[in-house]
Every structure is written in structure tokens, then in C-alpha cells.
């Protein structure tokens, strides 16, 4: 079992910045690839970014590439999503995921114009 807790969400102005940590506990964090997803009101949950267990392979959704950076610190059992110059359309609940099965509870990000 892996428990994931996202934090760092809130209200941010367009053009600002925000970092979302995802803290993991339980089984070895470094065993898992990590990913971020988001779900906007009335929309399906969508992929945002992923990072391999050692950070060597990173992928981004086309809609966020260049504005979002995923990273991880295995020593701290934490993954991060850095949002730079967010847009109002980035408003959503952001979820982190470990491996195939483990999800956090989500953190709300609201970007004001």
C-alpha cells in the first residue's frame, strides 16, 4: 500500500506560479513511477505529466508542456508539480498517482484571470 497526500493548492493569479507536493508513505516510493492528473468541473480526469522511478523519463500532456514541470525527490518520498504562468483553463483538482493503482485525494487549484 502507498498513501499519497497532495498539498499546495489554492488560488493563484494567471501568470503566477504554484508548486504542488505529493507526499508518499508506505511502500518504497522509489519503486513507483509517479504521475499527475487533473479534473476540471464537468470534465473527465486527464493526464498532466509523469516521471519514472529515477526521473530519467518524463512526459507531459501537450496542453501543459512548457508551463508545468514534474520532479521527484526519492530521499523525501515526494513528487512535485511546478506550475509556471498558469492559465484559467488550468483550474482543476490535481491528483497524484503512484504506479497503476494508488491515488491521492486531490488538491484544488484555481487560476484567476
C-alpha positions as CSV (number, residue, x, y, z in Angstrom):
1,X,0.0,0.0,0.0
2,X,1.1,3.5,-0.8
3,X,-0.6,6.5,0.7
4,X,-0.4,9.8,-1.2
5,X,-1.2,13.3,0.1
6,X,-1.3,16.3,-2.2
7,X,-0.9,19.8,-0.9
8,X,-0.1,23.3,-2.1
9,X,-3.3,24.0,-4.0
10,X,-5.2,27.3,-3.7
11,X,-5.9,30.4,-5.6
12,X,-3.3,31.7,-7.9
13,X,-3.3,34.5,-10.5
14,X,-2.7,33.8,-14.1
15,X,1.0,34.3,-14.8
16,X,1.9,33.4,-11.2
17,X,3.4,30.2,-10.0
18,X,2.5,27.3,-7.8
19,X,4.2,24.1,-6.6
20,X,2.2,21.1,-5.6
21,X,3.9,18.4,-3.5
22,X,2.7,14.9,-3.3
23,X,4.0,13.2,-0.2
24,X,4.1,9.4,-0.1
25,X,4.2,6.9,2.7
26,X,4.0,3.2,2.9
27,X,5.9,1.0,0.5
28,X,9.1,2.2,-1.1
29,X,8.4,5.4,-3.0
30,X,11.3,4.9,-5.4
31,X,9.7,1.7,-6.7
32,X,7.0,3.7,-8.4
33,X,6.6,5.8,-11.4
34,X,4.6,8.9,-10.5
35,X,2.1,10.9,-12.4
36,X,-0.2,13.9,-12.1
37,X,-3.7,14.1,-13.4
38,X,-6.4,16.8,-13.1
39,X,-10.1,17.0,-13.3
40,X,-11.9,20.2,-14.1
41,X,-15.6,20.7,-13.3
42,X,-17.8,18.8,-15.7
43,X,-14.8,17.2,-17.4
44,X,-13.1,13.8,-17.2
45,X,-9.9,13.3,-15.4
46,X,-6.9,13.9,-17.7
47,X,-3.2,13.1,-17.7
48,X,-0.9,16.0,-17.0
49,X,2.6,14.6,-16.5
50,X,4.6,11.5,-15.5
51,X,8.0,10.7,-14.2
52,X,9.8,7.4,-14.0
53,X,11.1,6.0,-10.8
54,X,14.6,7.6,-11.1
55,X,13.4,10.7,-13.0
56,X,15.0,9.6,-16.2
57,X,11.8,9.5,-18.3
58,X,9.4,12.4,-18.2
59,X,6.3,13.0,-20.2
60,X,3.8,15.9,-20.4
61,X,0.4,16.4,-21.9
62,X,0.6,18.7,-24.9
63,X,-1.7,21.2,-23.3
64,X,0.7,21.9,-20.4
65,X,4.1,21.4,-21.9
66,X,6.3,24.4,-21.3
67,X,4.3,25.6,-18.3
68,X,4.4,22.6,-16.0
69,X,7.4,20.7,-14.6
70,X,7.2,17.4,-12.8
71,X,10.0,16.3,-10.5
72,X,10.6,13.9,-7.6
73,X,12.9,13.6,-4.6
74,X,13.1,10.0,-3.6
75,X,15.0,10.8,-0.4
76,X,12.0,12.8,0.7
77,X,9.4,10.4,-0.7
78,X,7.8,13.4,-2.5
79,X,6.8,14.2,-6.1
80,X,6.2,17.7,-7.2
81,X,4.3,19.6,-9.9
82,X,5.5,23.1,-10.6
83,X,3.1,25.3,-12.4
84,X,4.6,28.4,-14.1
85,X,2.4,31.0,-15.7
86,X,-0.8,29.0,-15.2
87,X,-3.9,29.9,-17.2
88,X,-7.5,29.9,-16.0
89,X,-8.0,26.7,-18.0
90,X,-5.6,25.0,-15.6
91,X,-8.2,25.3,-12.9
92,X,-8.9,21.8,-11.7
93,X,-8.5,19.3,-8.9
94,X,-5.0,17.9,-9.2
95,X,-4.3,14.3,-8.3
96,X,-1.0,12.4,-8.0
97,X,-0.8,8.7,-8.7
98,X,1.8,6.1,-7.8
99,X,2.2,3.2,-10.1
100,X,-1.0,1.9,-11.6
101,X,-3.2,1.8,-8.5
102,X,-2.5,4.4,-5.9
103,X,-4.2,7.8,-5.9
104,X,-4.1,10.8,-3.6
105,X,-7.2,12.7,-2.6
106,X,-6.5,15.7,-4.8
107,X,-5.9,19.4,-4.2
108,X,-7.9,22.2,-5.8
109,X,-6.1,24.7,-7.9
110,X,-8.0,27.8,-9.1
111,X,-6.3,30.2,-11.5
112,X,-7.9,33.6,-11.7
113,X,-7.6,35.9,-14.8
